[in-house]
Amino acid sequence: MPWAAASIGQIHRARLQDGREVVFKIQYPGIDRVIEADMRNLRGTLKFVFSLLTEMDTGPVWEELNERLLEELDYEQEARNLQEAAELLADEPDIQVPVVVPELSSRHVLCMEFVDCLRPEQACGEESTQAQRNRWAAALFRFVMLGLLHWRNLHADPNLANFGFLPAGGLVVFDFGCMKRLPHPLAACYVRLATAVLDNNLPRAQKILQEMGVHRLDGGPMPLSMLEDFAAVIRRPFTDDLYRFGSEPDLYRRLQQAALNNFEHSRRMTFPQDVIFVDRTLGGHFGNLFRLQAEGAWRDWLRTELELAAQNA
């Protein structure tokens, strides 16, 4: 019987002859061919759906989605991603990744040493203390900032099921199938954009977005009123010395309302394909911090990360 389910396969626990406890992530037979065929068939449907939401050319968007999703089928690439992340995280005591067993891994099978940890529902449940949730969230925030601002190689699947939680406060990152490498100029723009929003300098943020390729279809900048609506919500966790996610239950509703208020503007906007998985990741982890109900000095932490990234650019 499988120990757990993965999106395209099953997870099985085992013990090797040398005593190591491991897990095998095994793809369902033929799932790669099924997904590749489904993606080809889905292209026309998504093109129609996109046409209801935007007037921009969605061809590059489709290519980005297709490339990232098909990349997840290659467990040999994921093993390399895990090994690279382990090296980069060697000096981060609160973030770890499982050790790959390469001799037992292949394109369709990934073997890793077992890490005993809490699952998301346990970490977000009543049995976890506020101190634990705060430390897990701080580690998650640090992990995202490292990928986006420093390594320019972002773990781009924010599903909280891809993370494990150690009772002492450490974070375990399991799934490295979906990674997004950022062009250096784009990563530098994110540093400048976040700094401008943090400083509430929205005209500057407007110009940076235009430079990134986020602008109206006619080349003009994003309407300042639209930027103000979204920035007012996004900045909230970064305005106080300490902020607890969940202390404002209507924050997500306000974000949805900003989207509805600016729907017609959004239809006439365009953006580069490279930002799709970045924005998906940031939005997903915004929700994960809400699930953890975490409190932290987010403004100071973000400021520190931005200053370090600017110095090392």
N, C-alpha and C positions, 0 to 999 in steps of 0.2 A: 504494500500500500504506500502511496506517496505521502511524504511528510507535509508537503505544502504544494500549492499550485503557483505556477508562474504564468505570465500572460500568454506565452506560446509553448508551454510545456509543463513539466512537473518537477518538483524538488524531492529528492530522496536522500535520507541520511544513511551513513555507512561508517564502518570502522576499518581502516586499512591494517595490513599485517604488521606494520610498525607501530600500531596503537593509536595513530591519529584519527580523530573523529572528523569526518568530512561530509559535505553535501554535494550531490550531483544535480546540476540543472540540465535536464534532458529535454530537447525539443520533441514535440509530437512528430512522428514520421510524416514527411511530406508537407509539413506546415509551411515551409518556405515557398514551395510551388503554389500552394493555395493562396498565400498572402500576396505573392507577386501577381497572380491572376486577378485577385480581388482588387488590387490597387489599379490595375489597368482598366478594369470594368468601372471602378469608382470615379475615374477621372471626369467622365462626362457629367455624372450626377453632381459632383462637387462644383464643377464649373457653373452649372445651372444655379446651385444654391448660392455660390459666391456672387453671381450676377444680381441676386436680389438684395445683396448687402453692400456691394461696392461697384463702382464704375472703373476701378483700376484693372490693369492687365494682371490676371491671377496666374498666368503661366509660371512665372518664377516661384510663386508661392507653392504651387503644386509640386514643382521640382524639389523644393526644400523639404516639404512634407514627405514626399516619396523617398528621398535619399536618407533621411533620418530614420524612417520606419523600417526600410529594408536593411539598414545598417545593424539594427537590433537582431537580425537573424544570424549574424556572424559571431559565434561565440569565441572564435580565435581572436578577433578584434577586441571583443570585450575583455578577454584575458589580458591582452596588451594594455588596455585602458586601466585595468585593475592594478597591474604591476607598475605602470607609470604613476598612478595616483598614490600607491603605497610609498614610492620614493619621494614624491612631493610632500606627502603628509608625515614624513618621518619625524619632524620636529613639532608636530601638533598633537599634544598628549590627549586631547579630548575628542579626536577624530581618528578613526581607524577603518581599514578595509580588510576583508578576509584575504588570507594568503592563498594564491592560486597554486594548484597542483598541476603543472603543465603536462607532465607525462601521462596524465589521465584525462586530459582535455582535448577537444577537437572542435571542428566547426559547429557541430550540433550537440556537443556535450561539454559542460564546464564544471570542473571539479575544484572546490575550494574547501579550506579548512573550516570546520564548524565553529561559530562564535555564539555562545549562549547569551542571550539578551532578551529584553522585554520587547514585545510587539507594540505597534502604535496604539491599539485600543487599551493596552495596559498603561502605556506612558501617559495617555490622555485621560485615564480614568481616575477615580477617586482615591485609589490606592497609592498613587504617586504624589509626592509632596510638592509644594510650590517651589522649593529650592531645587529639587530635581528637574522640574519642568523648565525652570529658568536656565539651568546650566545646559540642558539639552538644546534649548532654543538658541542660546549663545553660541554653542558649537555649530548648530545648523546655519546660523547667520554668518559665522566666520567661514564655513565651508563654501557657501554661495559667493561670498566676497572674494575668496581666494580664486575660485574658478573664473569669475567674471572680470575682476579688476587686475589680478596679478598673473595668473597662468594663461588667461585668455583661452581656456578650454573648460567649458561649463558643463557640469553634470545636468542634463536638460530634461530629466524626468522627475518632477517634484512630487510624485505619488508618495505619500508618507509610508506606504508599505515597503518602499525601497530602503527604509532606514530601520535600524535596531537601536535600542536604548539600554545602556549599561546602568545598573543600579547606582553606581558611584557618580554618574553624570556624564559618562562618555557616549559618543555617538558612533554608530557603525553604519557604513554606507555599503550596500550590497550590490545594487544593479548599476553597472556602468555600460549598458548597451547603447544608450542614447546620449551622445556627447556632441557638443557644439563648439567647434573651434572658431574663434572670433578673429577677423582681420584686425591687425594692430590699430589702424585708424579708428575703427568702430569702437574698440575697447576704450581708446583714449577719449572718444566722444561721450561714452557713458560716464566716465569719470567727471568730465566737465559738466555734463547734463545734471548728474546727481548733485554736484556742488552748487550749481545755479538754482536748482529747486530747493535745496536745503537752505540757501541764502534768501529764498523767496525772490530771486531775480528772474522773473518769468520772461521779460523781453529777451534776456540773454539765452534762457532755455529755448525760447522760440527759434532763435537763430541757430542754436546748436542742433536742434531737431531738423531744421531745414538742411543743414550741412550733412546730417546723417542720412538724408533721403526721405525723411518723414515730413511731407508737405502736401499742399493741395495739388491736384492734377495739373493745374495751370502753372505750377512752379512756385506759387506764392506760399508764404508761411502758414502754418497752422493758425487758425483764428485764436487770438489771445484769450477771448472769452472761453473757448473750448479748453485751452490749456489751464486756465484758472479753475474751471470746474473740477478737472481731474486732480490738479495739484493740491487743491484744498483738502481732498480726501487722503491722497497719498502721503502728504506731509504730516498728518496728525500724529503718527507714532514717533516722529522725529522733532517734535516741538517742545517736549517737556524733558526735565532731567531724567525722570523714570516714567515709563509708559507700560501698562499691562494690556496686551491684546485681549479683547473681549470686554474691556471696561466700557466700550462704546458699541453696544450690540447692533446699532443701526449703521455702522460704518460701511459694511458691504452693501446695504440697501442704498446708501448715498452714492456709492460708486456705480451701482446699477442705474440709479437715477441720472447721474452725470452722462452715462452712455446713452440713455434714452433721450435726454435733452439735446444731445449733439449728434443724433443719428444722421441727419441730413448733411452735416459737415463731414461726418465719417465716410459717407458714401463717396465723397469727392476728394478723399485723401488717398495718398499712396505711401508705401513704405518699402524698404529693401527686404529681400527675403531673409537676410542674415539676422533680422531682429525677431523673427517669429518665435523661435524657441527660447530666446532670451526673455522675451516678454511673458511667454508661457511659464517659464521657470520662476520668474520673479512673482508673477501673480499666484502661482501655485503655492509658493512658500509663504506668501502673505497669508494665505488661508491656513497653512500648517501652523504658523505662529498663533493664529486664532484658536486652532484646535488644542494647542498646548496651553492656552491661556497664560502665555509667558510674559514676565515682566523683565525689563532690562533698560540699560542706558543706551538705547538704539541710536539716538542722535550723536552721542560722543563716539560710539563705536563706528558708526558710518563715517563720521568726520575723520577719524584716525585712519580708516582704510583708504579713504579718498586721498588724504595727504600722502600716505605711503605710495599709493599707485602713481600719483602725480610726480613724486620724486624719482620713481624708478622708470618712468615712461621713456 
